[in-house]
Amino acid sequence: MSLRPTPEISSRKRPKQTRSAELVSAILEAAVQVLAQEGAQRFTTARVAEKAGVSVGSLYQYFPNKAAILFRLQSDEWRQTTDLLRRILEDTSRPPLVRLRALVHAFVQSECDEAAMRVALSDAAPLYRDAPEAQAARGSAGRAVEAFMRETLPAAAEPVRTLASDLIKNALSQLGKQFSETPRSPAEIESYADAMADMFCAYLDRLASEGAGR
């Protein structure tokens, strides 16, 4: 059975009390387990409620459907990745290319650590990928990279910085995904991240030199 998009992916309400927050946490933990065990095609609110030990009615107080649960898992993952990216890129105590290298290593490690969950969420993406909430969540990380490029390449033209931002974002996403699809040893992860960081740093060095020469 194919997955169909649904417009209602936002949580119905936010937990305000400790007990409610614990209930939502239990639902999300159960959702992760069901998604990992059953996959996106067999993921249902009934299975999540059963795994969490709560009634379906209690689950529906916070999540209107399975798409809302899956989107919450995905948006949490996006937020964690974005927070990691921003913390590294905004640490001006370190030179820009040192930050970029640290970012690549952290991102590749995260992709490998979360590979199984990411694949499952990717299978569920048709449920929510075109929703405004999803587009807003994806935009945050892009803005952090663009700000980093303005700092790193101050003399470069705006189209050059935009191209650099897009290239690095897309390369990180696609190469990280492809690499993490196979289980990797710590040494393999380190070597791959080093090579990717070398490539990005050499590219930005060249752009900085060209910009300074204008």
C-alpha positions, -999 to +999 in steps of 0.1 A: +000+000+000+014+034-009+019+062+016-003+093+009+004+128+021-018+142+048-021+180+056-025+174+094+010+168+107+013+192+137+008+179+172-026+187+186-013+202+219+019+206+238+022+189+272+022+214+300+026+191+330+053+166+339+029+137+336+018+148+301+054+154+290+063+119+302+033+105+282+045+122+250+080+110+257+068+074+261+048+077+228+078+090+209+101+063+224+076+036+214+073+052+179+111+049+174+109+012+183+079+004+162+094+023+132+127+003+136+110-030+139+080-027+115+092+000+090+071+029+077+046+007+058+035-012+089+037+018+113+004+025+129-009+045+159-024+013+174+011-004+174+027+027+189+000+030+216+004-007+224+042-005+226+039+027+248+014+010+271-012+037+266-047+039+250-051+050+214-073+078+228-045+091+250-022+091+220-047+110+199-048+138+225-013+148+212-010+133+178-039+133+153-025+105+131+006+085+124+019+112+100+020+136+130+041+111+150+065+105+122+069+142+115+076+148+151+104+122+150+117+137+118+115+173+130+133+163+163+161+148+142+163+179+120+164+201+151+192+181+167+212+182+135+206+219+131+216+227+167+248+206+162+256+225+130+249+259+145+270+253+176+300+243+156+297+270+129+290+299+153+320+291+176+341+321+165+368+311+189+381+288+162+391+296+126+364+290+100+380+260+083+387+244+116+350+247+124+341+233+089+363+203+095+347+197+129+313+200+113+320+174+087+333+149+113+303+155+135+278+152+107+293+120+092+294+104+127+258+114+133+247+100+099+263+066+107+249+066+143+214+073+131+214+054+098+187+029+105+163+055+118+170+079+090+163+052+064+129+044+080+120+081+083+130+086+046+105+058+037+078+077+056+087+111+040+059+111+015+035+116+044+048+151+052+077+162+030+056+188+011+039+203+042+048+239+052+061+227+086+086+204+069+099+232+046+104+255+075+123+229+095+147+222+066+153+259+061+170+266+094+201+246+088+206+263+054+206+297+070+234+287+094+256+276+065+248+308+046+259+329+075+291+309+078+298+316+042+294+353+046+320+352+074+344+329+056+342+344+021+336+382+028+352+393-005+333+368-027+303+377-047+269+367-033+263+341-061+296+325-053+288+322-016+253+308-025+269+282-048+294+272-021+266+269+005+244+248-018+273+226-028+285+218+007+250+213+021+241+189-008+274+171-007+272+165+031+236+152+028+241+130-002+276+117+005+268+112+042+237+093+034+254+071+009+284+064+031+262+055+062+241+030+043+268+004+050+280-003+086+313+015+091+342+012+116+354+042+136+386+043+114+365+043+082+343+071+095+374+091+105+391+086+072+360+094+051+353+126+071+389+137+068+388+133+030+355+152+027+367+180+049+399+183+029+378+186-003+356+214+012+385+233+028+405+233-005+374+245-023+368+274+001+405+283+001+404+287-036+372+308-035+388+330-008+419+335-029+399+344-060+377+368-040+407+386-025+423+389-059+394+409-074 
